[in-house]
Amino acid sequence: MIWKDKECLHLVLMKEPFQRILNGDKIIEYRDATPYWDKRLMDKDIKWIYFQYAYHKNPTHMVVEVTDVKITDRWEMHLGKIIHLENKHL
């Protein structure tokens, strides 16, 4: 997904994890090391994640910088600053 000329990984979240990232309590976003996520994340230069809250017509969303991506037994995307927030539903 492109957001203001930035290539972003687009992830849709439920309310609780979205709010934890927004509050700064959740600093790592995890994804299982499955063929689906391996294809989406392997060899990609992920610098930003566009987090969308649920599926709404005009969703609440935020763009968060990614400081590091690691793969252990799962994918770990370490989150930095929130660079954009548009809150319409929380």
C-alpha positions in Angstrom: 0.0 0.0 0.0 1.2 3.5 -0.7 0.6 6.2 1.9 1.9 9.7 1.1 4.7 8.3 -1.2 5.7 5.7 1.4 5.5 2.0 0.7 3.6 0.6 3.8 2.8 -2.9 4.9 -1.0 -2.8 5.5 -2.3 -4.7 8.5 -5.9 -4.7 9.9 -6.2 -5.1 13.6 -8.9 -5.5 16.2 -9.6 -2.8 18.8 -7.4 -4.2 21.7 -4.1 -4.5 19.8 -4.7 -1.3 17.9 -5.2 0.6 21.2 -2.1 -1.0 22.7 0.1 0.2 19.8 -1.5 3.6 20.0 -0.8 3.8 23.8 2.8 2.6 23.4 2.2 -0.6 25.3 2.7 -2.9 22.3 6.1 -2.3 20.7 6.5 -5.4 18.6 4.0 -6.7 16.0 4.2 -10.5 15.5 3.2 -12.6 12.6 3.6 -16.4 12.3 6.3 -17.8 10.1 4.0 -19.4 7.6 4.3 -19.5 3.8 1.7 -16.7 3.5 3.7 -14.3 5.8 7.1 -15.4 4.5 6.0 -14.4 1.0 4.7 -11.0 2.2 7.6 -10.2 4.4 10.8 -12.0 3.1 13.3 -9.7 1.4 11.1 -6.6 1.9 12.5 -3.4 3.2 9.7 -2.6 5.7 10.0 0.9 7.0 6.3 1.7 7.8 3.2 -0.2 8.8 -0.3 1.2 8.0 -2.4 -0.2 10.8 -6.2 -0.1 10.1 -8.7 -0.5 12.9 -11.3 -3.2 11.8 -13.2 -2.9 8.5 -15.1 0.4 8.3 -15.9 2.6 5.3 -13.6 5.3 6.5 -11.4 3.4 9.0 -9.4 4.7 11.9 -5.8 4.2 11.0 -2.2 5.0 11.9 1.2 4.8 10.2 4.0 3.6 12.4 7.7 3.4 11.6 9.4 0.1 11.8 12.8 0.1 13.5 13.8 -3.5 13.0 12.5 -6.7 11.4 13.6 -10.1 12.8 12.6 -13.6 12.2 12.9 -16.1 15.0 10.2 -18.7 15.4 7.9 -16.0 14.0 8.2 -12.6 12.3 8.9 -9.7 14.7 8.4 -6.1 13.5 9.7 -3.7 16.1 7.7 -0.5 16.2 8.9 3.1 16.5 7.1 6.4 16.4 3.5 6.9 15.2 3.9 9.3 12.3 0.2 9.6 11.4 -3.0 9.0 13.2 -6.6 9.5 11.9 -9.1 8.6 14.6 -12.7 8.3 13.6 -14.0 5.3 15.7 -12.1 5.1 19.0 
